Amino acid sequence: MTTSILPMPQIRSNLKRAASEELGEGDWATKYSRHGRPIRKSAGKKSPDPAYVNVQVIEEELSDFEDGGPLSEEDTSEDELEERTPPPSRKRPAKKQKRAPSPTPPPLSPPPPEDLPSPRSSPQPGHLILGPAQRADFEPINLTFNIPVGFSGPLHLQLDLSNVPLRQNFAPVKTDELHVAPTPIKVVSLATDENAKGFLSFPPELRNKVYRFLFKDEKKFDFSQPDNFKCTSAFLRSCRQVYEEGRTILYGENQFYFERNKDMRRPFWAGERKEIGYKDLRLFLRLIGPTNTSYIRQIWICFDDAMPSATPHLKRAEERRYVYDGHLIECLHVLARDSRLKKITLAFWGRKHLAKTDMRFLEKLCNIKADEVEFKSPFQNPYWHPERIFPEVKTNIKKEMTRKVKMYNNEK
């Protein structure tokens, strides 16, 4: 029986290779550590630029290897390699970006075109246009000049005709270029009679009954179908006291209803008609001002998308959604800033359900606070106007918009 003896594996030595004609001089043998791992010649060294190779550094390393002989186990220990390895760089924490400002709301209507320049220049103020026959109507003026001896400079004389006295029968010539504003007439008010009785002499209870008879309506003020806007507010312009007392009932004891107006209109100088949308709501809040907005107690808003026929400039259906309407976003911002609502009623229509992803619209809507939040459609049949809002979103809206501390506990 014969036994075969396997040859022992040959271990590469770290001896320096002799020079050859093909490879030239230099040590190209692979170096190994004491654990048998190959050692890279660039281990522990980081180049300044990965795309840049410094040939001078490589030549210096090769010369060191040739002078000192092959690397020994002590020289190539893993501890030294770890020491030469640069520590990992610590990344600085990213700075918190500032929140971008809200986009500017669109204008309510395009501005009117500027007036064309007049071919004739307007007369300067104080300039008199006189005819040739009226130049002789000036009073004669005597001018005396005491010129000192040796004066050689020019003598300038400037006269202002507006200060020159005229004759009594002088009348300026009327031209198309000269427009003189009428002189305001001072009206002297008569002395008031202290014994006379007027509306303000009534008790406040009676005055409030008159205000409610004039301004209060059991029906809501529907801006889409203004059939009960016959009550004029001219009575509020009678005096300051009537204005302060009557506006609290006009805005505080009525319910205002707003929905998307899908009609189209245009200014007389514009050629393209555009959808009204929520422009009337924004214009209404702008006209009454922040003080009267704070007197509103009940408001009803229906959210709906725009129609393709009324908005031909919007190409995609997503752009016609109410969540991207700049006028509506501005209205919600004004209500959140100025209103002191007791009850707000909301209705959500449109092509898509209101979801949590509509962050900008939900943020503006939830900033409005009220004692009571109600979800109700003005139509009895929900088939034609189904509610387009997810139940969890409705719950979150009601929770965020309802005040935790009631503002009108004692009011009925």
KAFEN-V174412 format. One record per helix or strand of 2 or more residues. SS is the DSSP state (H for helix, E for strand). FROM is the first residue (numbers start at 1). LEN is the number of residues. If there is no record, write none. Layout:
ss=SS from=FROM len=LEN
ss=SS from=FROM len=LEN
//
This chain:
ss=E from=31 len=2
ss=E from=38 len=2
ss=H from=55 len=14
ss=H from=78 len=7
ss=H from=132 len=6
ss=H from=161 len=3
ss=H from=199 len=3
ss=H from=204 len=12
ss=E from=221 len=2
ss=H from=234 len=4
ss=H from=240 len=13
ss=E from=255 len=4
ss=E from=261 len=5
ss=E from=274 len=4
ss=H from=279 len=17
ss=E from=298 len=6
ss=H from=318 len=3
ss=H from=322 len=3
ss=H from=326 len=13
ss=E from=341 len=8
ss=H from=359 len=8
ss=E from=370 len=6
ss=H from=391 len=11
//
